[in-house]
């Protein structure tokens, strides 16, 4: 396996226009890490993966694999294996033949080919399907064959480009577990692209959050860190809104008092909230955005409502059995943003009711006018 290092990597499809797709991407991916590139459509995550694979040229910067600069090394010589969104299996070949085909092109001896295919089939649970053709397989089985075709190559780095997007919801969950088990068994360096932040949170050792590049932005790499780091300490509004399901609630506010480990803000609707946030580099009167996750909201009369309360009108409720969602309207919410409450217990409300929710001080996030986060001094823990 291998380390992957990206240093000041930039991609521009038309230098004459000076409009970059990716800019100043710096990533240090360690041997054996499972890294997920995540972000909305158009942020360049698949382009970045294809640059690692050698399928896209690098406009500037350096790409190192296992200590060797590979910017100009063709894909066939990078010792990488790639699994695409499309299974791309040969319909006239059996599972065994599909998995063995790439090795035959390398003129490997039959015994070694056989050993590699059987080992990969054993890892992926495909032993009973080796003589079947793709049309006789389910979507999940076809995806496993595509992964097996990659495994037999014994690459230094595995690359996955949205491999589960063609599967139904239940099968995506199952295959997600299979891929996580595969990574633990192989101890392989894996880079995985998805637009689904739930996939990113459940699979990754570290997540690379990308955003569509703004014209004057230094980079469209928003944050690189562990799933819990991004969840508990998002670096900015974009990451805070992208990581977490449902997404974080955002409320317009103004700083009214700053203490050593707490900051008091006043919402645009007049409610006062105390947040466990260090805003000593700000000033009283500064406009800020208060963030709080739907799952961290509590009843207004709860002893956990240490930060204060927010009032709103219930618009829609969803009872999913194990979870209850309530979508409210609050005049303090950011434009176009609902205020969502997620609860383990059903709340006795109907659409049109007024409702007040409590906010724990330790559940609060604060962001300045530029969208940068202030350091949190506590992290809320649900009992």
C-alpha positions in Angstrom: 0.0 0.0 0.0 1.1 3.6 -0.2 0.8 7.2 1.0 -0.8 9.8 -1.3 0.3 13.4 -1.1 -1.3 16.3 -3.0 0.5 19.6 -2.8 -1.0 22.9 -4.2 -2.8 20.9 -6.8 -4.8 22.9 -9.3 -7.1 22.0 -12.2 -8.1 24.4 -15.0 -9.8 23.1 -18.1 -9.4 26.4 -19.9 -6.4 28.4 -18.7 -7.3 31.3 -21.1 -10.4 31.9 -19.0 -8.5 31.6 -15.6 -11.5 29.8 -14.1 -10.2 26.9 -11.9 -12.2 23.8 -11.1 -9.9 22.9 -8.2 -7.4 25.2 -6.5 -4.7 24.8 -3.9 -5.6 21.3 -2.8 -3.3 20.1 -0.1 -3.9 16.6 1.3 -1.7 14.1 3.1 -3.2 10.7 2.9 -1.4 8.1 5.0 -0.9 4.4 4.1 -4.0 2.5 5.1 -6.3 5.5 5.4 -9.9 5.4 4.1 -10.4 8.9 2.8 -13.8 10.2 1.4 -14.1 13.1 -1.0 -17.6 14.6 -0.4 -19.4 17.7 -1.6 -22.3 18.8 -3.8 -22.4 18.4 -7.6 -19.9 20.5 -9.4 -17.4 20.8 -6.6 -14.7 18.8 -8.4 -14.5 15.6 -6.2 -14.6 13.2 -9.2 -12.2 15.4 -11.1 -9.8 15.2 -8.1 -10.1 11.4 -8.0 -9.5 11.1 -11.7 -6.3 13.3 -11.3 -5.0 10.8 -8.7 -5.9 8.0 -11.2 -4.1 9.8 -14.0 -7.3 10.1 -16.1 -7.1 13.9 -15.8 -4.0 16.1 -16.2 -2.8 18.2 -13.3 -2.6 21.9 -14.3 -0.1 22.7 -11.5 1.0 21.3 -8.2 2.5 17.9 -7.3 0.9 14.5 -6.8 3.1 11.9 -4.9 2.2 8.2 -4.6 4.5 6.2 -2.3 7.0 9.1 -2.3 7.2 9.2 -6.1 6.0 12.2 -8.2 3.5 10.8 -10.7 2.1 13.9 -12.4 3.3 12.6 -15.8 3.1 8.9 -15.1 0.4 7.1 -17.2 -2.5 5.4 -15.3 -1.3 1.9 -16.1 2.0 2.6 -14.3 0.6 4.2 -11.1 -0.4 0.9 -9.5 -3.9 2.1 -8.7 -7.2 0.2 -8.9 -10.4 2.1 -9.7 -14.1 1.1 -9.3 -16.4 3.3 -11.3 -20.1 4.2 -10.8 -20.9 1.9 -13.8 -20.0 -1.7 -13.1 -18.5 -2.0 -16.7 -18.5 -5.8 -16.7 -18.1 -7.8 -19.9 -21.5 -9.3 -20.5 -20.2 -12.3 -22.4 -17.7 -13.3 -19.7 -18.3 -15.2 -16.5 -17.6 -13.6 -13.1 -14.3 -15.6 -13.0 -13.4 -14.4 -16.5 -14.3 -10.7 -15.7 -12.0 -10.8 -12.6 -9.2 -12.5 -14.4 -9.2 -10.6 -17.6 -6.9 -7.7 -16.5 -4.4 -10.2 -15.2 -4.4 -12.1 -18.5 -3.6 -8.9 -20.3 -0.5 -8.6 -18.1 0.5 -12.1 -19.2 0.5 -13.5 -15.7 0.7 -17.3 -15.4 -2.6 -19.2 -15.0 -1.9 -20.5 -11.5 -1.3 -17.0 -10.0 -4.3 -15.6 -11.8 -6.4 -18.5 -10.4 -5.1 -17.9 -6.8 -5.8 -14.2 -6.9 -9.3 -14.6 -8.3 -10.3 -17.3 -5.8 -8.9 -15.2 -2.9 -10.8 -12.1 -4.0 -14.0 -14.2 -4.5 -13.6 -15.5 -1.0 -13.2 -12.0 0.5 -16.3 -10.8 -1.4 -18.5 -13.8 -1.0 -18.6 -14.6 -4.7 -17.4 -18.2 -4.7 -20.8 -19.5 -5.6 -21.2 -17.1 -8.6 -17.9 -17.6 -10.4 -19.5 -19.4 -13.4 -22.4 -17.0 -13.7 -22.5 -14.1 -16.2 -23.4 -10.6 -15.2 -27.0 -10.8 -16.4 -27.6 -13.5 -13.7 -26.4 -11.3 -10.9 -28.1 -8.7 -8.7 -26.9 -5.1 -8.6 -25.0 -5.7 -5.4 -23.3 -8.8 -6.8 -22.2 -7.0 -9.9 -20.7 -4.2 -7.8 -18.8 -6.8 -5.8 -17.5 -8.3 -9.1 -16.3 -4.8 -10.1 -14.5 -4.5 -6.7 -13.1 -8.0 -7.1 -11.6 -7.1 -10.5 -9.9 -4.2 -8.7 -8.7 -6.4 -5.8 -6.9 -9.0 -8.0 -4.7 -6.3 -9.4 -3.3 -5.8 -5.8 -3.0 -2.0 -6.3 -1.2 0.4 -3.9 -4.3 2.6 -3.8 -8.0 1.8 -4.3 -10.1 4.5 -5.9 -14.0 4.4 -5.7 -16.0 6.9 -7.8 -19.6 6.9 -6.4 -19.8 3.1 -6.6 -23.1 2.7 -4.8 -25.2 5.4 -6.5 -26.9 2.9 -8.9 -28.1 0.7 -6.0 -31.4 1.0 -4.0 -31.3 2.4 -0.5 -31.3 -1.0 1.4 -28.5 -2.4 -0.9 -26.5 0.8 -0.5 -26.4 0.2 3.3 -25.4 -3.4 2.8 -22.6 -2.6 0.3 -21.4 0.2 2.6 -20.9 -2.3 5.3 -19.1 -4.7 2.9 -16.7 -1.9 1.7 -15.9 -1.0 5.3 -15.2 -4.6 6.1 -13.1 -5.0 3.0 -10.9 -2.0 3.9 -10.3 -3.4 7.4 -9.4 -6.8 6.0 -7.0 -5.4 3.3 -5.7 -2.5 5.4 -5.6 -0.7 2.1 -5.3 3.0 1.2 -8.7 3.9 -0.2 -10.1 7.1 -1.7 -13.8 7.2 -2.1 -16.0 9.8 -3.8 -19.6 10.4 -2.8 -22.2 13.2 -2.6 -23.8 11.4 0.3 -22.5 12.7 3.6 -24.0 9.7 5.5 -21.7 7.4 3.4 -18.8 9.8 4.2 -19.5 9.8 7.9 -19.9 6.0 8.2 -17.0 4.9 6.0 -14.2 7.5 6.4 -11.2 7.7 8.6 -11.0 11.3 7.3 -13.3 13.4 5.2 -12.3 15.9 2.6 -15.1 18.4 2.1 -15.1 20.2 -1.2 -17.3 23.1 -2.4 -17.9 24.7 -5.8 -15.0 27.1 -6.2 -15.8 30.8 -5.7 -14.0 33.2 -8.0 -11.7 34.8 -5.4 -11.4 31.9 -3.0 -8.0 30.6 -2.0 -9.2 27.0 -2.3 -12.3 24.9 -2.6 -11.0 22.4 0.0 -13.2 23.5 2.9 -12.0 21.1 5.6 -10.1 17.9 6.0 -10.5 15.9 9.2 -12.1 13.0 11.0 -15.9 12.6 10.8 -16.4 13.6 14.4 -14.1 16.6 14.0 -16.2 17.8 11.1 -19.4 17.1 13.0 -18.4 18.7 16.3 -16.0 21.4 15.1 -17.0 22.5 11.5 -14.6 25.1 10.2 -17.2 27.2 8.5 -20.9 27.5 7.6 -20.6 25.4 4.5 -19.1 22.4 6.3 -21.6 22.8 9.2 -24.5 22.8 6.8 -23.2 19.9 4.7 -22.2 17.4 7.4 -25.0 16.1 9.5 -28.5 14.8 8.6 -30.8 16.6 8.9 -28.6 19.6 8.4 -27.7 22.1 11.1 -30.2 24.9 11.9 -28.9 28.4 11.3 -30.3 31.5 13.1 -29.5 35.2 12.6 -28.0 36.8 15.7 -25.9 39.6 17.2 -23.3 39.3 19.9 -24.5 41.1 23.1 -21.8 39.8 25.6 -18.5 38.0 25.5 -17.1 36.1 28.5 -14.0 33.8 28.7 -15.8 30.6 27.7 -19.3 31.8 26.8 -20.8 34.2 24.3 -24.3 35.7 24.6 -26.2 36.5 21.4 -29.6 38.0 20.6 -31.6 36.5 17.8 -33.3 38.7 15.2 -36.6 37.8 16.9 -35.4 38.9 20.4 -34.6 35.6 22.1 -31.3 35.6 24.0 -29.1 32.5 23.7 -26.0 31.7 25.7 -23.4 29.6 23.8 -20.4 27.7 25.0 -18.2 29.4 22.4 -15.0 31.5 22.7 -15.7 34.7 20.7 -12.9 36.9 22.2 -11.7 37.9 18.8 -15.1 39.4 18.0 -16.9 42.5 19.4 -20.2 43.2 21.0 -22.6 44.2 18.2 -21.1 41.9 15.6 -23.5 40.1 13.3 -23.2 36.3 13.6 -25.0 33.1 12.8 -26.0 30.7 15.5 -26.0 27.0 14.6 -27.6 24.1 16.4 -28.1 20.6 15.2 -31.7 19.3 15.1 -30.9 16.2 17.3 -29.5 18.5 20.0 -32.7 20.5 20.6 -34.6 19.7 23.8 -38.0 20.6 25.4 -38.2 24.2 26.6 -38.7 23.1 30.2 -35.8 20.6 30.2 -33.0 21.2 32.6 -30.7 20.8 29.5 -32.1 24.0 28.0 -29.2 26.0 29.5 -28.7 28.2 26.5 -32.2 29.5 26.1 -35.3 28.9 23.9 -36.5 29.5 20.4 -40.1 29.9 19.4 -41.6 28.9 16.1 -44.7 27.6 14.2 -45.0 23.9 13.3 -45.3 23.4 9.5 -44.8 19.6 9.0 -44.2 16.6 11.3 -42.9 13.2 10.3 -43.2 10.1 12.6 -40.7 7.4 11.4 -41.2 5.2 14.4 -37.7 5.3 16.0 -37.4 9.0 15.2 -39.7 12.0 15.1 -39.0 15.1 12.9 -40.7 18.4 13.3 -40.2 21.2 10.7 -40.9 24.6 12.1 -40.8 28.2 10.8 -38.8 30.7 12.9 -38.4 34.3 11.8 -34.8 34.1 13.1 -33.9 31.3 10.6 -31.6 32.1 7.7 -33.4 32.9 4.5 -34.8 29.8 2.8 -33.9 27.6 5.8 -36.3 25.5 7.9 -35.9 25.0 11.6 -35.8 21.3 12.2 -36.3 19.3 15.4 -35.2 15.7 15.6 -36.5 13.7 18.6 -36.4 10.1 19.8 -39.9 10.5 21.2 -43.1 11.7 19.5 -44.0 15.3 20.3 -47.7 16.0 20.6 -48.1 18.8 18.0 -49.8 19.3 14.7 -49.2 21.6 11.8 -50.1 25.2 12.7 -49.2 24.8 16.4 -46.8 27.3 18.1 -43.9 25.4 19.8 -40.9 26.4 21.8 -37.7 24.4 21.9 -34.8 24.6 24.3 -31.1 24.9 23.3 -28.3 23.5 25.4 -25.4 26.0 25.7 -22.9 23.2 24.8 -24.8 22.4 21.6 -24.3 25.9 20.1 -22.0 26.8 17.2 -21.2 30.4 16.2 -20.1 31.7 12.8 -18.8 35.2 12.0 -20.0 37.4 9.1 -17.5 35.7 6.8 -18.9 32.2 7.8 -15.8 31.2 9.8 -16.5 29.3 13.0 -15.6 30.5 16.5 -13.9 27.8 18.8 -16.4 25.8 20.9 -15.6 25.5 24.6 -17.8 22.4 25.1 -19.4 19.6 23.1 -22.9 18.6 23.8 -23.4 14.9 24.8 -26.8 13.3 24.6 -27.5 11.1 27.6 
